[in-house]
Amino acid sequence: MKLLTRYILRQNLFLLLLVCGIGLGIYVFIDLFDRLDDFLEAGVGLSSVGAYFLYRTPFILAQIFPAVFLIALMVQMGLMLRSRELLALEACSVSPGAVAKSVIWYALALCVVQLLFSEALGVSGHRAADRIWNEEVRNRQIEKRQLADIWFREGNRIVHMGEVTPSAGQGSWLTVHVLEDDDAGSVKEILRARTFKSTAAGWFLTDVTRTFPASFEVQEVAQMELDLRTDLGSFLIVDPKTRLESLPLWQLGAEIKRLQDSGSNIERLQTAWHMKLAYAGSVLVMALIALAVVSLFGSLFVIIPIGLVATFCYYGLFVLCASAGEKGLVPPMLAAWAANAFFTAVAGGWMLRGRSFHLG
């Protein structure tokens, strides 16, 4: 590791920890007062409140880390600019490109750390905090959660569930359209059941009406069994109320493949999967924004506000594109990476000009 890289890393780590602690404290303070009435109304003890915020801490750190890194890097570069360190480096034939290269390699390493930290501690901590919030505060245990109007496809069957309790493996108002084996799209049979239950051996239907469109024949059956193998518990993952940041990357990938094979709508899950990678990559984008802003302005009191405005613009575009991707308006990959690509092109293009930092 070069001496310049070690110097930048050592100085930035100190500022990073400092700003991270301040940001975490502000976030927890605001979140505490936002949820205080709910905690008091539910009569939750201090131990549960403390456990909730302790579990939330890794997730909060993963969320604020890109912005924290931007602030720490801008403060560091602004102080180096103010103390004429960057000018001294150029006088010693150390180009702005060499400084930027060291920062970029450092940012790439932090991208990997951000991804691993958020997918390990962040996801598990978020799940534990949500469990405390739902079970002890909101009293919405997962065993009681019901979903409505769920569609999926398995083989030549298109299934619609009116109401379902995934954890109990049962529901009501089931409709199954059985397609012809030639996959021509014509319906061979329509099954309607008042109630149903999913087990490892298959699905058991009660109060069933069987309709055969070709012959207009209708049969009433008290009970029947279908060889469906879809796990109802997996539908908790695609529940619109489920926060996708609480799911690890590998689980999202497995569900995307399973639901894709069944013909279900997966744009929301695909967008969330790419967003996890794109958000980790935003650390590099923040580094490029900081370097570009420092090369444009020479005052520390101007660098930080401009950098924060650029960050808010980035997050606004990131959320806007993500919403468009979840609704299927744009491809999921484009929706997740559009903000990164745009700000990388703008900030990176400015850095390629090789403008001296001390001229800002």
Buried (B, 14 or more C-beta within 10 A) or exposed (E): EEEBBEEBBEBBEEBBEBBBEEBBEEBBEEBEEEBEEEBEEBEBEEEBBEBBBEBBBBBBBBBBBBBBBBBBBBBBBBEBBEEEBBBEBBEEEBEBEBBBBBBBBBBEEBBEEBBEBBBEBBBBBBBBBBBBBBBBBEEEEEEEBEBEEBEBBBBEBBBBBBBBBBBBBBBBBBBBBBBEEEEEEEBBBBBBBEBBBBEEEEBBBBBBBBBBEEEEEEEEEEEBEBEBEBEBEBBBBBEEEBEBBBBBBEBBBEBBEBBEEBEBEBBBBBBBBBBBBBBBBBBBBBBBBBBBBBBBBBEBEBBBEBBBEBBEBBBEBBEEBBEBBBEBEBBBBBBBBBBBBBBBEBBBEBBEEEBEBBEB
